[in-house]
Amino acid sequence: MRRRDHNIFANATSLLICGLLAGVVVAAAAFPAVAMSGLAAKAGGETFASLPSELRRATAPQITRAFASDNKTQLSVFYDEFRSDVPLKDISKNMQNAIISAEDHEFYQHNGVDLKGVARAIVSNKSGKSQQGASTLTMQLVRMTLAYSATSPQEVVDATKDTPKRKITEMKYAMQIEKELSKEKILEGYLNAAPFGNGAYGVYAASQVYFSKKPKDLTVAESALLASMVKAPTAFNPTTASGYPQALDRRNYVISDMQELGFVTEADAKKAVATKIKRTVKRPGNGCVSVAKNNWGFFCDYFYRWWLSQDAFGATTYDRERRLKSGGYRIQTSMDIKAQQAARENIGDHISEKNQNALLLAGIQPGTGRVRALAANRKFKLDNPDKPVNKISSDPKKAKKKIRGTYPNTTNPLLSGGGDITGYQAGSVFKMFTMVAALENGYPLAYSINAPAKAVTKYRIAPGRSTCNGIYYCPSNSGGKAGGITNMWTGFSRSINTFFVPLQERVGAEKVVDVAQRFGVQFRAKNDADFASNKASAHQWGAFTLGVSSSTPLEMANAYATLAGDGMYCAPTPVQQITSKSGEKIDVGKPHCTRATSPDVARAALDAARCPVGDNAQLGSCGSSRTAARAYQTIRHPIYGKSGTTDNDKTAALIVGSSSLTIAGYLVNPDYQDHKDRMSHDIVNPAVWDTMDDFLKGKPRVQFKKPGSSKISIGDQRSIPDVTCATLAGAKSRIEGAGFSASVGQEVESKCPKGTAAGTNPSGRTIKNGYVGIEISKGPGKDPAGPDDPNKPKPPGRR
């Protein structure tokens, strides 16, 4: 059929239907009881009768609310249409009466179709007078329901296009609804679905946007204004210059109808008409940028990104986002108000929002993976391109292109990674992975190494500052000093590079990398991923234990939380409970934990990790040197953790954990990691331990568990031969003959002749195959006063 013929046919059909409807409604005016029973036969053959017998019901889009872990403090809302259904009992009678007065005077009398109204509309429209729709509230509800249940754009058009076919569809469905639902339910559905302009859909949203109150508290004047806007929300918008007078006129018209229908008295009507209309509205925030003022934006964004990654919410990210913004969920997130507030306040005490360097704090709960806090000295906010606040990036390449940095405003996931944020080198906090790998492979905490000032390894690297013999990796300690005889307690406490790199070499670097992966390190940077994914490459990753791989504060907080979780790695989650609009508990986001290492290994590693932060190990001795001793002095709860610093202090990090929370703090430049600044532990360290202190105030002290087996801590102990006063060669031979590694150590004063063996370090017993240092005698010390000098001071108590 040619298009022209088709159009003629369609137009003729429309005229036929209109004519038939006109005849029906004229008859219905005189015989309303029988009019609709013959409509199908009179309205164009099978068109009407072939419609489905029941309306496909669809709930209008609902806002999703996200709350903090207390399930009371609202974090944010997400929506495509700002709408939240409320029962009719929570909608003021004024509002119910106003909408009937504005839209459907015969609501309580008709059966879904107001035939007299249809007749009047047809006569009025045919005579050239003002257009009248004659749609009842029930028919309007049908139209909105069809639009919301549409599965394609064309179905939306069909549901809203002003055609005779659509009118017939609405009539059929309206009568069906009237048979199934009470008038109260229909009115409730309408008030919850109707658009009121300025982004408000449904009476709950309208009450919030226009009056900042609940719908049960709406006055006559307020109800009349809202009811007047449904007809044309844009034209009757009181916030615009052209809409204000029209909104005022129509509101007063509705009030007049309310009085005419007996809903209000003459006095109430006059009072309502005299009420001024507000010309401003309060648009609700939407999404995570809207909560920047509360410093919850980074956590909110982490939740949002997490939702979009969950297959349970749809096949594509588009589907998942639509479900979040229209599903009406109530989400109890994992964000702890106390922890979040403490983190942000302590960050603010130590660094400005306008500093190009970022202080990042992430807190997570051991044993669950629930993310408790994500804070930074940044506002989670898009910089205004018209009036930018952010400075030009400190990265020279970006600066040439006039690209601005991330301070003070950014929506980049600085703490959790994603997008172009691959993470930051965090330094010696990675030594924990080496310790775990060593424990898993039979090296106990007491395993000792004589840590030199510079360690010579078999790792091959390109020539550079850390190479020796041309091609080998030879790391040094901070300050260039020798570490001496060191075990895992003292090595971790003092962060001895020349202990951990040789330890990693003996265990196998690929095994250390494997531990990091099991503990949640993502290896987002391509170079890191290439090393981590290839066993041969990982085996040669000599500097891995020193934290040269990129990581995020959230990853490392969770990695250390795995120790306090008895070796269970729990995937980080931002939610505690998701509840659907119908009240169904959804099992998505609950703790998902896998065993990353054995409980004994986790407990042993944690015992050594108590040393750097000033706490005392239960199984061994930490020694006298601690890299972050003030942590325990401040917190006074059992804690563990580790500090970390990269080459040239480009990053400073500290992790502090308790039984209930683990916090990782990074001080970085997220825009340009090859910067020239030296990051200070005087900034990041107190921010971390003060946050933990604030969080634990008032909470009981909880001690950590000991390993079930002493073998993992002190290993297979053997007696060391007594070599006192033996020659150095003889002493070395006897020690090695007993199965130990031996080397000559430092000089000490002793009763033995100079140059002989004064003793060993350690003395008495040590681990099988462990290291034993031979101390060299300087000979007896001299007493300046002489042994028989009468002027020599007497020991206390002697006469």
C-alpha positions in Angstrom: 0.0 0.0 0.0 1.3 3.5 -0.9 1.9 5.9 2.1 -0.8 8.2 0.8 -3.4 5.4 0.7 -2.3 4.3 4.1 -2.8 7.8 5.5 -6.2 8.1 3.9 -7.2 4.7 5.5 -5.8 5.7 8.9 -7.6 9.1 8.8 -10.8 7.5 7.7 -10.6 4.9 10.5 -10.0 7.7 13.0 -13.0 9.6 11.8 -15.1 6.5 11.9 -14.0 5.7 15.5 -14.6 9.4 16.5 -18.0 9.3 14.9 -18.9 6.0 16.5 -17.7 7.3 19.9 -19.7 10.4 19.5 -22.8 8.3 18.9 -22.0 6.1 21.9 -21.5 8.9 24.3 -24.6 10.8 23.2 -26.6 7.6 23.9 -24.7 7.1 27.1 -25.8 10.4 28.4 -29.4 9.1 28.3 -28.6 5.4 29.0 -25.3 5.2 31.0 -26.0 1.7 32.3 -26.0 0.0 28.9 -23.8 2.3 26.8 -20.4 0.7 27.3 -21.7 -2.9 26.9 -22.0 -2.4 23.2 -19.0 -0.2 22.6 -16.8 -2.9 21.2 -19.3 -3.6 18.4 -19.8 0.1 17.7 -16.2 1.3 17.8 -14.5 -0.1 14.7 -15.0 -3.8 14.7 -12.5 -5.9 16.7 -10.1 -3.1 17.7 -11.6 -2.6 21.2 -12.4 -6.3 21.9 -9.0 -7.5 21.1 -7.3 -5.6 23.8 -5.9 -7.7 26.7 -8.4 -8.3 29.4 -6.1 -7.1 32.2 -3.8 -4.1 32.4 -0.2 -5.0 32.6 0.7 -3.4 35.9 4.0 -1.6 36.4 5.2 0.4 39.4 6.3 3.9 38.5 10.0 4.6 39.1 10.9 5.0 42.8 13.8 6.7 44.4 16.5 4.5 46.0 17.7 5.7 49.4 21.1 4.9 50.8 21.8 5.1 54.5 24.9 4.8 56.7 25.5 1.6 58.7 23.2 2.9 61.5 20.3 2.6 59.0 19.1 6.0 60.1 21.4 8.6 58.6 20.5 9.2 55.0 23.7 9.1 52.8 22.2 9.9 49.4 19.3 9.3 47.1 19.4 8.0 43.5 16.6 8.5 41.0 15.6 9.1 37.4 12.3 10.5 38.6 12.2 11.9 42.1 9.3 9.8 43.5 8.4 7.7 46.5 5.1 6.1 47.0 3.1 6.7 50.1 -0.2 5.2 51.3 -3.4 7.3 51.0 -3.7 7.5 54.8 -0.4 9.5 54.7 -1.8 12.0 52.1 -3.8 14.9 53.5 -7.5 15.0 52.8 -7.0 18.4 51.4 -4.7 17.0 48.7 -7.2 14.2 47.8 -10.0 16.7 47.5 -7.9 19.1 45.5 -7.0 16.6 42.8 -10.6 15.5 42.4 -11.6 19.2 42.1 -9.0 19.9 39.6 -9.2 16.7 37.4 -12.4 14.6 38.0 -15.5 16.0 39.7 -17.4 12.7 39.1 -14.6 10.5 40.4 -16.7 8.8 43.0 -19.7 8.3 40.7 -18.3 6.9 37.4 -17.0 3.4 36.6 -13.7 4.6 35.1 -15.1 6.5 32.2 -17.1 9.7 32.5 -19.4 9.4 29.5 -21.0 12.8 30.0 -17.6 14.3 30.1 -16.6 12.5 26.9 -19.8 13.8 25.2 -19.1 17.4 26.4 -15.5 17.1 25.2 -16.5 15.9 21.7 -19.1 18.6 21.3 -16.8 21.3 22.5 -13.9 20.1 20.4 -16.0 19.8 17.3 -17.4 23.3 17.8 -14.0 24.8 17.8 -14.1 25.7 21.5 -11.2 25.1 23.9 -9.9 21.5 23.8 -11.2 19.2 26.5 -9.7 15.8 27.2 -12.5 14.3 29.4 -10.0 11.8 30.8 -10.9 10.6 34.3 -8.4 10.1 37.0 -8.6 6.4 36.3 -8.0 6.9 32.6 -5.0 9.1 33.4 -3.6 6.5 35.7 -4.0 4.0 32.9 -2.0 6.2 30.6 0.8 6.7 33.1 0.9 2.9 33.9 1.1 2.0 30.2 4.0 4.4 29.8 5.9 3.0 32.7 5.3 -0.6 31.6 6.5 0.1 28.1 9.4 -2.0 26.9 10.3 0.1 23.9 10.2 3.8 23.0 7.3 3.1 20.5 5.2 1.7 23.3 5.7 5.0 25.3 4.6 7.0 22.3 1.6 4.7 21.8 0.6 5.1 25.4 0.7 8.9 25.4 -0.1 10.0 21.8 -3.5 11.7 21.6 -5.3 9.3 19.3 -8.8 7.7 19.3 -7.2 4.3 19.6 -5.4 5.4 22.8 -8.6 6.7 24.2 -10.3 3.4 23.6 -7.4 1.6 25.2 -7.6 3.8 28.3 -11.4 3.3 28.6 -11.2 -0.5 28.5 -8.4 -0.6 31.0 -10.0 2.1 33.2 -13.2 0.0 33.5 -11.1 -3.1 34.3 -9.3 -1.2 37.0 -12.5 0.0 38.5 -13.7 -3.6 38.8 -10.5 -4.7 40.6 -9.6 -1.7 42.8 -11.4 0.5 45.2 -11.7 4.2 44.6 -9.2 4.8 47.4 -6.6 2.6 45.8 -7.1 4.3 42.4 -6.7 7.7 44.0 -3.6 6.6 45.9 -2.1 5.2 42.7 -2.8 8.4 40.8 -1.3 10.7 43.4 1.8 8.6 43.6 2.3 8.6 39.8 1.3 12.1 38.7 4.0 14.6 37.5 4.1 17.9 39.4 7.0 19.7 37.7 10.5 20.8 38.8 11.6 17.2 38.9 8.9 16.1 41.3 6.9 12.9 40.5 4.1 11.9 42.9 2.8 13.7 45.8 5.6 12.8 48.2 8.2 14.3 46.0 6.0 17.4 45.2 5.5 18.0 49.0 9.3 17.9 49.5 10.2 20.0 46.5 7.7 22.8 46.9 7.1 22.9 50.6 9.7 20.7 52.3 7.1 18.8 54.2 5.3 15.5 54.2 2.1 15.0 52.1 0.0 14.4 55.2 0.7 18.0 56.3 -0.4 19.8 53.1 -2.8 22.8 53.6 -5.7 23.7 51.4 -3.7 26.3 49.5 -0.7 24.0 49.1 -2.9 21.1 47.9 -4.7 23.3 45.4 -1.4 24.6 43.9 -0.1 21.0 43.5 -3.3 19.8 42.0 -3.4 22.7 39.6 0.0 21.8 38.2 -0.8 18.3 37.1 -2.6 19.6 34.0 0.5 21.4 32.6 3.5 21.3 35.0 5.6 23.6 32.8 3.0 26.2 32.0 1.8 26.4 35.6 5.3 26.5 37.1 5.3 29.1 39.9 9.0 29.5 39.8 9.1 31.1 36.3 8.0 34.6 35.3 5.4 33.4 32.8 4.2 30.5 34.9 3.6 32.3 38.2 0.5 34.3 37.2 -1.0 31.2 35.5 -0.2 29.0 38.5 -1.9 31.6 40.8 -5.0 31.8 38.6 -5.3 28.0 38.3 -4.8 27.4 42.0 -7.5 29.9 42.8 -9.7 28.2 40.2 -9.2 24.8 42.0 -9.9 26.3 45.4 -13.2 27.7 44.0 -14.1 24.2 42.7 -13.2 22.7 46.1 -15.7 25.1 47.7 -18.3 24.4 45.0 -18.0 20.6 45.6 -18.3 21.1 49.4 -14.7 20.2 50.3 -14.0 23.5 52.0 -16.0 26.3 53.5 -16.2 29.8 52.1 -14.0 31.0 54.9 -11.3 28.4 54.3 -11.4 29.1 50.5 -10.9 32.8 51.1 -8.0 32.1 53.5 -6.4 29.8 50.9 -6.8 32.3 48.1 -5.1 34.9 50.2 -2.1 32.7 50.8 1.0 33.7 48.8 2.7 31.3 46.5 6.4 30.6 47.0 8.4 31.3 43.9 11.3 29.1 44.9 11.6 25.3 45.2 14.1 23.0 46.9 15.3 20.5 44.3 16.5 17.3 45.9 20.1 16.1 45.6 20.7 13.2 43.3 23.6 10.8 43.5 27.0 11.3 45.1 28.0 14.8 44.1 25.1 16.1 46.2 26.6 14.9 49.4 30.0 16.5 49.0 29.3 18.9 51.8 29.0 16.0 54.2 32.4 14.5 53.0 30.6 11.3 52.1 31.1 11.6 48.4 34.1 9.2 48.0 32.3 6.5 49.9 29.1 7.2 48.0 30.9 7.0 44.7 32.5 3.7 45.8 29.1 2.3 46.5 27.8 3.6 43.1 30.7 2.0 41.2 30.2 -1.2 43.2 26.5 -1.4 42.3 27.3 -0.9 38.6 29.7 -3.9 38.7 27.2 -6.3 40.1 25.7 -8.8 37.6 22.8 -9.4 39.9 21.4 -6.0 39.0 21.3 -6.4 35.3 23.3 -7.6 32.2 24.8 -4.2 31.4 25.9 -1.2 33.4 23.0 0.7 31.8 20.5 -1.8 33.2 22.1 -1.7 36.6 22.0 2.0 36.8 18.3 2.1 35.8 17.5 -0.4 38.5 19.4 1.6 41.1 17.6 4.8 40.1 14.1 3.5 39.7 13.9 0.4 42.0 12.9 2.1 45.2 15.5 0.2 47.3 16.5 0.9 50.8 20.2 0.4 51.2 22.0 0.1 54.5 25.6 0.8 53.6 28.6 -0.1 55.6 29.8 3.5 56.1 30.4 4.1 59.9 29.5 7.7 60.7 32.0 7.8 63.6 34.8 6.4 61.6 34.1 8.6 58.5 33.8 11.8 60.6 37.0 11.0 62.5 38.9 10.3 59.3 37.8 13.5 57.6 38.4 15.7 60.7 41.9 14.3 61.3 42.8 14.8 57.6 41.7 18.4 57.9 43.9 18.9 60.9 47.0 18.0 59.0 46.6 19.2 55.4 44.6 21.7 53.4 42.0 20.9 50.7 44.0 23.1 48.3 47.2 21.2 48.7 48.2 19.4 45.5 49.2 16.4 47.6 46.4 14.1 48.8 46.0 12.6 52.2 43.9 9.5 51.7 42.4 7.3 54.5 40.5 4.1 54.0 39.0 2.0 56.8 37.7 -1.5 56.6 36.3 -4.1 59.0 38.3 -7.3 59.4 36.4 -10.5 58.9 33.6 -8.9 56.8 35.2 -6.7 54.2 32.7 -3.9 55.1 34.2 -0.6 54.1 33.7 1.8 57.0 35.3 5.0 55.8 36.8 6.6 52.7 38.1 10.2 53.1 40.5 12.6 51.5 41.5 16.3 51.6 39.3 16.7 48.5 35.7 17.7 47.8 33.9 15.0 45.8 32.7 17.5 43.2 33.1 18.3 39.5 35.1 21.4 38.9 33.0 24.0 37.2 34.4 24.3 33.6 33.0 27.9 33.3 34.5 29.0 36.6 37.2 26.5 37.5 38.7 26.4 40.9 41.2 23.6 40.4 44.8 24.6 39.6 46.6 23.4 36.5 48.0 19.9 37.0 51.5 19.5 38.4 52.2 16.8 35.7 54.2 18.7 33.1 52.5 16.8 30.2 49.0 17.7 31.5 50.1 21.2 32.3 51.1 21.8 28.6 47.5 20.9 27.6 46.1 23.1 30.4 44.5 20.1 32.1 43.6 20.9 35.7 44.6 18.8 38.7 42.4 17.1 41.3 42.4 19.7 44.0 40.3 20.8 45.6 37.5 19.2 43.5 37.5 15.8 42.0 35.2 12.8 41.3 38.2 10.4 40.6 38.2 7.3 42.8 41.4 8.3 44.5 41.1 5.8 47.4 39.6 2.7 45.7 41.1 2.8 42.2 39.3 2.7 38.9 39.3 4.7 35.7 42.8 6.3 35.3 43.6 5.7 39.0 45.8 2.6 39.1 47.2 3.2 42.6 50.3 4.4 44.2 53.6 2.9 45.3 53.4 2.5 49.1 56.8 1.2 50.1 57.5 -1.1 52.9 53.9 -2.0 53.8 54.4 -4.7 51.2 56.9 -6.5 53.4 54.0 -8.1 55.1 53.4 -10.2 52.0 57.0 -11.5 52.2 56.5 -12.4 55.8 53.3 -14.3 55.1 55.0 -16.2 52.2 57.9 -17.1 54.4 55.7 -18.4 57.2 53.7 -20.5 54.7 56.9 -22.0 53.4 58.4 -23.1 56.7 60.4 -20.0 57.8 59.3 -19.1 61.4 59.2 -15.6 62.8 62.5 -16.4 64.6 64.3 -17.1 61.3 67.3 -14.7 61.3 69.5 -13.2 58.7 72.6 -11.0 59.2 71.3 -8.0 57.3 74.2 -6.0 55.8 74.2 -2.3 54.8 73.8 -3.5 51.2 72.5 -6.9 50.2 73.9 -8.6 47.2 71.1 -10.7 45.4 70.8 -12.8 42.3 68.0 -10.7 40.9 69.0 -9.3 37.6 68.0 -5.7 36.8 69.0 -2.9 34.4 72.0 -0.8 35.5 71.1 1.9 38.0 71.6 3.2 41.5 70.6 -0.2 43.1 72.8 -2.4 40.9 76.1 -4.0 41.8 78.5 -6.2 39.8 76.9 -4.6 36.8 73.6 -6.5 36.6 72.5 -7.6 40.1 69.9 -5.9 42.4 71.7 -4.8 45.6 69.3 -2.8 47.8 70.4 -0.8 50.8 68.8 0.2 54.1 67.4 3.6 54.8 70.3 5.6 56.2 72.8 3.2 54.6 73.4 1.3 57.9 73.7 -2.4 58.4 70.7 -4.1 60.0 72.7 -6.7 61.9 71.3 -10.0 63.0 67.6 -9.7 62.3 64.5 -11.9 62.5 61.0 -11.2 61.4 60.0 -9.4 64.6 62.9 -7.0 64.6 63.2 -6.8 60.8 59.6 -5.8 60.5 59.8 -3.4 63.4 62.8 -1.6 62.0 61.8 -2.1 58.3 65.2 -3.6 57.3 65.3 -3.8 53.5 68.4 -6.1 53.5 66.5 -8.6 55.6 63.4 -8.7 53.5 64.8 -8.8 50.1 67.1 -11.8 50.9 64.1 -13.4 52.7 62.0 -12.9 49.6 64.8 -14.4 47.4 64.9 -17.5 49.6 61.2 -18.0 49.6 60.7 -17.1 45.9 59.4 -13.7 44.8 56.6 -15.4 42.8 55.2 -16.8 46.0 55.2 -13.4 47.6 53.4 -11.9 44.6 50.9 -14.8 44.9 50.2 -13.8 48.6 49.6 -10.2 47.6 47.0 -11.4 45.0 45.3 -13.6 47.5 45.2 -10.7 49.9 43.5 -8.5 47.3 46.1 -6.4 45.5 44.7 -5.8 42.0 47.8 -4.9 40.0 45.9 -2.3 37.9 49.0 -0.8 36.3 49.9 -2.6 33.1 53.6 -3.1 34.0 52.6 -4.5 37.4 50.0 -6.8 35.8 52.6 -8.1 33.3 55.0 -9.1 36.1 52.3 -10.5 38.4 50.7 -12.7 35.6 53.9 -14.4 34.6 55.6 -16.7 37.1 59.0 -16.3 35.6 58.8 -12.5 35.6 57.4 -12.5 39.2 60.3 -14.7 40.3 62.7 -11.9 39.2 60.7 -9.1 40.8 63.4 -8.4 43.4 62.0 -5.0 44.6 58.5 -6.3 45.0 58.8 -6.6 48.8 59.8 -2.9 49.0 56.4 -1.8 47.6 57.2 -0.8 44.1 53.9 -2.1 42.8 50.9 0.3 42.7 48.1 -0.2 45.3 45.3 1.8 46.8 44.6 2.6 50.4 41.5 0.5 50.3 43.4 -2.5 48.9 46.1 -2.3 51.6 43.7 -1.7 54.4 41.9 -4.9 53.4 45.1 -6.8 52.9 46.2 -6.1 56.5 42.6 -6.7 57.7 43.0 -10.2 56.4 45.5 -10.8 59.2 43.0 -9.8 61.9 40.4 -11.8 60.1 42.4 -15.0 60.9 43.6 -15.3 57.3 40.1 -14.9 55.7 40.2 -12.4 52.8 36.8 -10.7 52.5 36.1 -8.9 49.3 35.4 -5.2 50.1 31.7 -4.3 50.2 30.0 -1.0 50.8 26.7 -2.5 51.9 25.2 -4.3 54.9 21.7 -4.9 53.6 19.7 -4.1 50.5 15.9 -4.2 50.8 13.5 -4.0 47.9 10.5 -1.8 47.8 8.3 -4.7 48.7 10.4 -5.4 51.8 12.4 -8.4 50.4 15.9 -8.8 51.7 18.3 -9.1 48.8 21.4 -11.3 49.3 23.8 -9.1 47.3 26.8 -7.4 49.0 26.9 -9.7 52.0 30.4 -10.6 53.2 32.1 -12.9 50.7 35.2 -14.4 52.3 37.8 -16.9 51.1 40.7 -18.4 53.0 43.9 -16.5 51.9 46.2 -18.2 54.4 46.0 -20.4 57.5 44.9 -18.9 60.9 48.3 -19.7 62.4 50.2 -17.9 59.6 47.8 -14.9 59.9 48.2 -14.8 63.7 52.0 -15.1 63.5 52.3 -12.4 60.9 50.1 -10.1 62.9 52.2 -10.7 66.0 55.3 -9.4 64.2 53.2 -6.5 62.8 52.5 -5.3 66.3 56.1 -4.2 66.5 56.4 -1.3 64.0 53.4 0.6 65.6 54.7 0.4 69.2 52.7 -2.5 70.6 54.4 -5.6 72.0 54.5 -9.0 70.3 53.1 -11.9 72.4 55.5 -14.5 70.9 58.8 -12.8 70.6 60.8 -9.6 71.1 60.3 -6.5 68.9 63.7 -5.0 69.8 64.1 -1.4 70.8 63.5 0.4 67.4 59.9 1.0 66.1 59.1 3.0 62.9 55.8 4.3 64.2 55.9 3.8 68.0 53.6 6.7 68.7 50.6 4.8 67.3 50.3 2.6 70.4 51.3 5.5 72.7 48.2 7.3 71.3 45.7 4.5 70.9 46.5 2.2 73.9 44.5 -0.7 72.4 46.1 -3.8 70.9 47.1 -2.8 67.4 49.3 -3.9 64.5 50.4 -2.3 61.3 53.3 -0.9 59.2 54.7 2.3 57.8 56.0 2.6 54.3 58.1 5.1 52.3 59.1 5.0 48.7 62.4 6.2 47.1 62.9 9.9 47.6 59.8 10.0 49.8 57.4 10.3 46.9 54.8 8.4 49.0 54.4 8.1 52.7 52.0 5.4 54.1 50.9 4.0 57.4 48.5 1.2 58.2 47.1 0.6 61.7 44.7 -2.2 62.5 42.7 -3.3 65.5 40.3 -6.3 65.9 37.4 -4.1 64.6 38.9 -1.7 62.1 42.0 -1.4 59.8 43.0 2.0 58.5 45.4 2.7 55.7 46.7 6.2 55.1 48.6 7.3 52.0 50.1 10.7 51.3 50.5 11.0 47.6 50.3 13.3 44.6 47.5 11.6 42.5 48.1 13.9 39.5 51.8 13.3 39.1 53.6 10.5 40.8 57.1 11.5 39.6 56.8 14.8 41.6 59.7 16.4 43.5 57.9 16.8 46.9 59.0 14.8 49.9 56.0 13.3 51.6 56.1 13.6 55.4 55.1 10.9 57.9 54.4 13.8 60.2 51.3 14.4 58.2 50.0 10.9 57.4 51.0 9.1 60.6 49.0 11.2 63.2 46.0 11.3 60.8 45.9 7.5 60.8 46.5 6.8 64.5 44.3 9.7 65.7 41.5 8.4 63.5 41.9 4.9 65.1 42.0 6.5 68.5 38.8 8.4 67.9 37.1 5.3 66.6 38.1 3.0 69.5 37.3 5.5 72.3 34.8 3.8 74.7 35.3 0.4 73.1 36.7 -2.5 75.1 40.3 -3.6 74.5 40.4 -6.8 72.5 43.5 -8.9 72.4 44.7 -10.7 69.3 44.8 -14.5 69.1 48.1 -16.4 69.4 49.0 -19.1 66.8 48.1 -22.6 67.9 51.6 -23.9 67.3 54.8 -22.5 68.6 56.6 -24.0 65.6 55.5 -21.2 63.3 56.9 -18.6 65.7 60.1 -20.0 67.1 60.5 -23.0 64.8 62.7 -26.0 65.5 65.1 -24.7 68.1 68.6 -26.2 68.4 71.4 -25.6 70.9 74.3 -23.4 69.7 77.8 -24.8 70.6 79.7 -22.8 73.2 82.7 -21.2 71.4 83.8 -18.9 74.1 87.5 -18.0 73.7 87.9 -20.3 70.7 89.7 -19.2 67.6 87.5 -17.6 65.1 88.2 -20.4 62.6 87.5 -23.0 65.2 84.3 -21.3 66.4 83.0 -21.1 62.8 83.8 -24.7 62.2 81.9 -25.9 65.3 78.9 -23.7 64.6 78.6 -24.8 61.0 79.1 -28.4 62.1 76.0 -28.1 64.3 74.0 -27.2 61.2 73.9 -23.4 61.5 75.1 -20.6 59.1 78.0 -18.7 60.7 79.9 -15.5 60.1 82.1 -13.2 62.0 80.2 -10.3 63.7 81.0 -7.3 65.7 83.7 -6.7 68.3 82.8 -6.7 72.0 84.7 -6.5 75.3 85.1 -9.9 77.0 87.4 -11.8 79.3 88.7 -13.8 76.3 91.9 -12.9 74.6 91.7 -10.2 71.9 90.8 -11.7 68.5 89.2 -14.9 69.8 85.5 -15.7 69.9 83.8 -13.8 72.7 80.5 -15.6 72.2 77.6 -15.8 69.7 74.6 -13.7 68.8 72.1 -15.2 69.4 73.4 -17.3 72.3 72.1 -20.5 73.7 69.5 -21.6 71.2 68.2 -20.6 67.8 66.3 -22.1 64.9 67.6 -25.1 63.0 69.7 -23.9 60.0 69.5 -20.4 61.3 72.1 -17.7 61.3 74.6 -17.4 64.2 77.0 -14.5 64.4 80.4 -14.9 66.1 81.3 -12.0 68.3 85.1 -11.0 68.3 86.7 -10.3 71.6 88.4 -6.9 72.2 89.9 -8.3 75.3 89.1 -7.3 78.9 88.0 -3.8 79.5 90.3 -1.5 81.5 89.2 0.1 84.8 90.8 3.6 85.0 91.0 3.5 88.8 92.7 0.1 88.9 91.5 -2.9 90.7 93.2 -2.1 94.0 92.9 1.7 94.0 91.6 2.8 97.4 89.8 5.7 95.8 87.8 3.4 93.5 84.1 3.8 94.2 82.5 1.0 96.1 79.4 -0.8 94.7 76.2 0.1 96.6 75.8 -1.8 99.8 79.5 -2.5 100.2 81.5 -1.1 103.0 
